[in-house]
Amino acid sequence: MLCWLAVAPTALWAGARLLSLDRGPLVQALAFTPYVAAVSVLVLALALALRRWWPAALAAVAAVALLGTVAPRALANPQPAAAGPTVRLLTANLLAGAGDAQTLVELVRRHRVDVLTVQEFTPDAQVALDRLGLATLLPHRQLNPEVGTPGSGLYSRWPITDGGVRRNLEGWGFSQAYATVSVPGGSPVRVESAHPSAPYALDQVGAWRADLAAQPTATPDGGLRILAGDFNATLDHSPLRALLRSGYVDAADATGKGLTGTWGPYDGDLTPPVTIDHVLVDNRIAVRSVKVLDLPGTDHRPVQATLTLPTP
């Protein structure tokens, strides 16, 4: 009986993940699927050690299912034969402007960043970043600084056009700055600083799902698009997977860095790190590398992706 009780949770978790049952409290829970996948191996080992064959069979099915969804994120995938210009993109959630401005500018300089997207971007953060030299490094921008968490920004080394700001939650949620970046020698790229609502409470799950569904889909028969930011969702959430199926690739997943946590426990709590900050790129763009960096003052970790665009 005790062996069945040990096996049942991982089996139920595998079922919820495979059936995309991310509803209600399961939304937050499923973010931790990689940890449960690791536990499922231990549960299987326990059942085998006790020679409880039927529980072991169920544990094996659950472990295979969970590892099958999680393990590929640690493996690099073949990339398209893109031979256009290189774009170095960095995205960072600034935690209501508290992220250390000097460190962020240093990251832009050190990694030779061409495009920067920021979330939870405030007027004070804008002033501090410009004072520290970001205006020289990335002079072209589409910014929407706001006090608190709704603000958003897009900075570029190269000229931008068709810029604007989109508001989630039908006009009162997080904002998302966007623009078309004119990459020298390459095709224009539509870049947006993504920041859907967070499912921090049960009454916010509907807004979270609606915001993810409203994200701009890829345009595989049209221009290139990149969404980069804090999606408040992992690859174990079905709305994010649906967005990817429109023609995006998760840059970290493509390079074997898909299990690197980008949020938690950087504010001192006990929450295990989860991967909710993403760079989603058109599947015609080759992802050369992804680095998850450190930024003092915020509970998120910036993600830097080096990309090769297809030839025009």
N, C-alpha and C positions, 0 to 999 in steps of 0.2 A: 504493500500500500504506500509506504513512504517513497519507494522508488517511482511510482506513478505520480505522486505529488511533486516530485522533483522534475519529472519530464514534462508534465502538463503545461507549465508556464511557457517554456520555450516552444512547444508545439502550437499553443494558442497564438503566441507572438508571430510565429512563422505564418500561420494562417491569416492573421490580420494584415501582415505585410504583403503577402502574395495576393490577397483579395482587395488590397487598397482600402482597408477599413479605417482610414484616418478621419475619424469623426469624433467629436466631443473630446474626452480626456485622452483618447488614443493619439491625437495630433501631437501633443507634447511627448508622449511616451515613445512613439515611433522614431523620434529624432535620435534615440539612443540604441537603435537597432544594431549598429556595429558592436556595441558592448555585449548585447544579448547573443549575438552570433558567436563571440568568443566564449561566453558562458555555456552555450549549447554544446560545444566540444567537451567541456568539463563534465557536463551532465551525461553525455554519451559515454565518456570514459568511466564514470561512476556506475552506470547501468551495466556496462560490460564487465567491470571488475566484480560486481555482485552477481554476475551471470543471470541477470533478469532479462531474458531474451526478448519478450514482447515489449517491455518498456524500452529496451535497447533499440529495437527496430523503429519505434516511434521517435526516439531521440535521434536516431540516424537520419530519418527523413527530415526532421526539423533542422538539424545541423546542416545538412546538404542544402536545404532551401535557403536558410539564412546566409550561409557562406557563399552560396551562388549569387545572392544579391549584393553582398558586401565586398567579397574578395577582389572582384575585377577592378575596383577603384584603386587598388594598390598596384595595378599593372598598367604600363604604358600601352597605348593603342597606336596602330599605324596612322600616320597623318597624310592628308591629301598632298599632292605634288604641287604645292603652291610655290611660286618663284618670284613673287612681287616684293615690295618693300617690307621692312620690319617695323612693327609697331610695338612699343613697350607701354603697357597699360598698368596702372595701379589703382586699386579701389580701397577706400577706408571709411569706416563708420567712426565719427569723431565723438560719440557719446555727448550729445548736446554741446559740442564745441570744446569739450575738455581734453581731447587728444592733443598731445604735445606738438605744437606748431613747428618748433625748431627741428624735432626729429622727423616730422613729415617732410619738411623741405629738404632735409638731408637725404631721406630715402629717395625723393624725386631726383636729386642731384646724383647720388651714388649709383642708382639703377638706370640713369639716363632715361627717365620716364618721358614719354611723348604725350600721353593722355592720362589725366587723373580724374576719377569720380569720387565724390565725397557725399556722405549722408550725415544727418544730424549736424548740419552746417549752420553756423551762427554768424551774425554780423561781427562779433569779436574775433571769431576764428578767421574770417576774411581779412580783417585788418592785420592780425598777427602774421598770417601767411604772406601777405604782400610786403609787410615790413621786413620779413626775413628773406625776401628775394624770390618768392614764387611768381610774382608778376613779371620778372625778367625771364625765368626759366620757362614758364607756360603763360605767355601773354594773352592768349585768346581764351575767352571764357563765356559760359552761360551760367549765371549764378542766381540762386534764390535763397539767400541767407535769412533765417528766421530764428527768433529766440526760442530756445527749447530744442525739441527733436524734429520738427517737420522739415527743416531746411535741406537743400540739396545743391550740389554744384558740379560743374564739368569744366575742367581746364584742359587746354591743348597747346602743344608747341606750334601747331600749324593752324591756319585760318579755319574758321567754322562758319557754316551758313545754316539757315532754317532752324535756328535755335528756339527753344521755348521751355515751358515748365508744365508738367502734367500733375494733377492732384489726385491721389488715391481716395478711396472711400467717398466717392461722389462729392468731392470738393472740400472735405475737411480732414483728410488724413495726411500722411507723409507726402511730400512733393518729390518729383523726379525731373531733374534738369536733363535736357537732351539737345543734341545738335548733330549736324552732319560735318564730319571732319574731312578736310581736303588733304589727303596724304600724298606728298610729292611722289610722282612716279607710279601711283597706284589708284585704285578706284576709291571714290568717296565712301566713307563708312558712317553709318548712323549709330551714334553711341548714346546710351541713356544710363543715368545713374539710378539704379533700381532700388526701391525700398518699400515693398509691400508691408501691410500691417502685420503685427506680431500676434500670435495666438496665445497671449499670456494669461487669458482667462477663458472660460467656456463661452461666455457671451461675445467673445472676439473671434471665434473660429469662423463664423460666417463671413466676417469682414476680411479675414486672412485669405479665405478661399476665393472670395470675389476679387480681391486685389491681384492675386496670382493669375486668375483667369483673365484679368484685364491687361496683363503685361503684353507689350507688342510682340507678336509672333515673328518668327523668322520669315524671310521672304526668299526662299531658295530660287525662285525664278526672277527675282528682282535685285535690288541693291543689297549690299552687305550691311548686317546689323550686329551690334554688340550690346548686351545688357550686362552691367557690372555693378555689384553692390551687395547690400545686406538684404537677402531674400527672405529671411526669417523662416527658412525651409531647408531641409536636407534632401538628398537624393532618395530618401526613403518616404518622401511625401508625394502622393500621386499628382497634385496640381503642378509641382515643379517638373515631374517627369513628363506630364502632358505638354508643358511648354517646350521641353527639350525635343519632343517628337515633332514639333513644327519645323525643325531644321536647325536647331542649335546643338552645340557640343559644350559640355562643362569642361573648362580648361584644365582644372585640377584632376578631374577624373581621367581626362585624355592622357595625362602625363604621369599617372600613377601616384598622384598626390591627393587623391580624393578622400582619404581618411584622415587628413591633417585637420585638427580642430581649429576653428576660427573664432569661436565664442565660448567663454567660460573656461576656468573659474577665476578670471583675472580680477574680479572685484572682491576676492576673499571668500566667496561662498564655496560649497562643496559640489557644485554642478560639474560633472565631467565635460570636457570640451566636446562641442559638436560643430559640424561644418555647415554653417548657414550663410557664409559670404561666398559669392561665386562670381566667376567671369564666364558668361555664356557667349559663345562666338558662333557665327555662321559656320555651317559644316564645310564650307569651301575654304575656310581659313585654317592654316596649319598652326598648331600650338607647339612651340619649341621648348618652353620651360615655364614652370610655375613655382613661385616662392611665397611662402607664408611668413610674414615679417612681424616684428614687434613694434608697437606704438604705445609708449607710456600715456596714461591718463584716460584710456578707453578700454572697455571690456571686449572689444573686437580686435582681431589681428588683420592688418592689411594683406591683400592678396595682389601679387605682382605677376603678370603674365606677359611673356614675350611671344609675339605672334608674327606669322608671315602671311601677307595677303596674297590672294591669287593675282596673276597678271591681269591688267585691264582688258 
